[in-house]
């Protein structure tokens, strides 16, 4: 198996872990900012343990600080978008990030984008819109703006976390979790929250698996795949969200949404197969 194929598999696993956030957050009766803080606290310990086990050095410089700042901004924009607009709006706007990647890559990094990538991107975006159009409404303007910014932050994350430089990259991820934890938990005394055993268990799952282990996998995948490749594969996240909802609540999406999921799966599958053949 080629390094690119391994990276794509790591990104798939990462996206599946990311997708568990919605169902877990619904089980937690806390302020969203505090959820972000506790989640990143558990995630920070997870990433730190990984660094100690793999003997990754803590490399704090401008790049790792900027990476951490981008990640922290992404965490809060995603939570804020879900708070102030509909979940459907938030997800659709969040996954405009491949468009930002294309614009930034072409304008600032002079990267060439293949016709295959552009066609795949168009079909993936079409699938996202269909997946959520049954539940879409106007939402809140502020929440929609945060949704757009979450897409931008995710694009910057895919770009700045790409390439090699494992220690610098993982340091940036750890820094982002520390920033989010400090900022989020600072709201704890001023908000109403239910602190109980089950609550901390769900927060533990969110921190260790949904975002801690997920970002470790992302750091590995982003060293083997391009930012656009990671971005396209990450669309698996909203694809699996309704799967967890169905397993826990038996709620099924409508036929238009299912058609959208089918388009996304087919697009990513064809794109992955073509990419693997090109490497071989």
N, C-alpha and C positions, 0 to 999 in steps of 0.2 A: 504493500500500500504506500503510495507517494505521500510526501509531507503535506501537500495541499489537501489530499483526501483525509488525512488524519486531522488536519486543521478544520476542515468542513464538518467532520464528525464531532469534534470538540465544540464547535459553534452550535451544532444541533442540540447537543446535550445541555449547553449553556442556555439556549433559548427555551428548552422545555422546563428547566429550573426557574427561569425568569417568569414563565407563564403561570406559576403557582401563586403569584402574589395576590391576585384578585380574590380568590377563594379564601386565602388565609387572612387577608386584611378584613374581610367581611366578618370573621369570627372574633375580631378584636374590638373592644369598646374603648377606644382611646382617640385622642386628638391626632389627626394625620401627621402633624409635625413631630409629635412625640413618638408615633409609630416609626417614623423615619429615623429618629434619634436612636431608639432602642435597636432597631434593625441594623443600623450601621455599627452600633456598639458591638453586637454579637459578630457581625461580619468582620470588623477590625481584628478581633481576637482570632477569627478563623484564618484570615489572610496572614496575620503575624505568625501563627502556628505553622502555616505552609512555608513561610520564609525561613523560619528556624529549622524546619525539617529538611528543606532543600538547600539550606545554607545560602540563601539569596541575601546579598548585602543591602543595607538600607542606604540608598543613594538619593539624598535630598538636594535637589538643585532646581533651577528655574523650570525645567521641563517636567519634573515630577510634581512640583508645586502647581504648575498650570494644569497638568492632568488631573490632580486632585480637585482643583477649583472647578474644572469642567464637570467632573463626575458629581461633585456635590451640587452644583447648579442643576444638573440633570435630575438628580434624586428629588429635589424640592419642586422643580417645575412639573414633574410627572405627578407627584402627590397633589400639588396645587391645582393642576388641570383637572384631576379627578374630583377635587373638592368643589370647584367653582363652575364646572360645566358637566355635561353628561359623560358617562363612561365611554359611550360610543364616540362622541366628539373627541375626547381626550386621546383615545387609541388611534383614531384615524389621523389626527394632527401630529401625534407623536411619530407615526410611521411615514411622515413626509420626509424623514431624515435622508433617504437615498437621493432625493432631489437636491438637498443641501450639499451632500457629498459630491455629486456630479458638478455642481456650480463651483464649489471651493476647489475641487481637484483640477478642473479645467482652467479656472481663472488664476489661481495662486500657485499651483504645483505643475501646471502645463502637462498634466497627464492625459494620455489618449484613452478614450473609452470606446470599447468595441461595440459594434452594432448589436451583437448578441446580448450584451449587458443592458443596453438601452431598451431593446424589445422586451427583455425579461422584466425590467423595472416598470415599464408601462403596464404589462399584464398583472404584475404583483400589486401595483397601486389600484388597478381596476378591481382586483379581487378584494382588496381591503375595503374599498368603498362599498362594494356589494355586500360584504360580510356584515357591515354595520349600518347600512342605509335604512333597514327596517326600524332601527331604534334611534336614528339621528333626529335631532331637532336643533333649534337655534342655540340653546345653551346660554351660558353667561358670557358676555364679551370678554371680561377679564380672564375667565377660565379658558376661553378659546385662544386668547393671546398667549397665555402660559403654555397651552398645548403646542402652538407654533414654536415657542422658544424651547420646549422640551425636544422637539424634532431637531432644532438647530444644535442644541447641546449634545444630543445623541450622535449627530453627524460629526461634531468636533471630537467626541470621545472615540469614535471609530477611526478617525484620522490620526489623532495624537497618540492613541494607544497601539497603533500599528507598528510593524517592523520588528527588529530584534531588540536588543537592550533590555533583557528580561528583568534585571534588578531595578533599573530605573522605572520601568513600566509598572512593576508590582508595587514599588514604593509609592508611585503616583496613586494607584488604586487604594493602598492603605491610607494615604494622606486624605483622599476623598472621603473615606469612611470616618476617619477621625474628625474631619471638618463637619460632616453631616451629623455625627453623633453629638458633638459639643453644641452645635447650633440647635438641633432638634430638642435635645434634653433640657436646654435652657428655658423652654416653654412649659416644662412639667409643673412647676409651682403655680402657674397662672392659668392652667386649663383643667377641665374636669376629665378624669381618667379612671377606669376600673382596673385596679392592680390586683391580680389574683394568680393562682397557680396555672390554670389553663391559659390565661393571657400571656404569661411569660413563656409557656411552652410554645404557643403559636409564634411569639416574637423570636424565640430561639430557632424555630424552623425557618422563619423568614430570614434571619440573619446568617445562620450557618449554611443553609442549603440554597434558598431562593436567591440570595445576593452574594453571600460569601464564596461558596464553592463555585457558583455561576461565574463570578468575575475572575476567579482563578483559571477556569476553563477558557474564559474570554481572553485573558492575557496570553494563554498558550496558543489559542486559535489565531489571534491577531498577528502573531509572528509568522504564520504560515500562509494566511490568506490576505487578500487585499481588503482595504476598508469597505469597498463596495460589496465584495463577496460576503464579508461578515454582516453587513447591513441587510443584504437580501436574505441570507439564511435566518437572520434574527426575526424575520416576519413569521417564523414558526411560532413565536411567542403568542401573538393574538390568535393564531390558529388553534393553539392548545387551550387557551383560556376557557372557551365553551365546553371543552372536553371535561375539565375539572368541575365546571358548574353542573354538567349533566350527571357526572358520577356522584356528586354530593347532593344535588337538589332535583335530579331527574328532569331538568328543564332543557328542552331541545330548541335550537335555533330554527328560524323559518326557512322556506325553500330558497329564497333569494340569498340569504346568508350562506346556506349550504353550497349554492352555486359559486359564491365568492371563495369559500374555502377550497372548493375543487380547482378553481382557476389558480389559486396560490400554490397548492400542492403540485399541480401539473407544471406550472411555470418553473418552480424551483427544481423539480425533479429533472426536467429537460435541460435546464441550465447547468445543473450539477453533472449530468451524464456527459454533456458536450464538453464541459470543462475538464472532466477526468480523461476523456478521449484525447483532448488536446495535449494534456500532460504526458499521456502514454505514448 
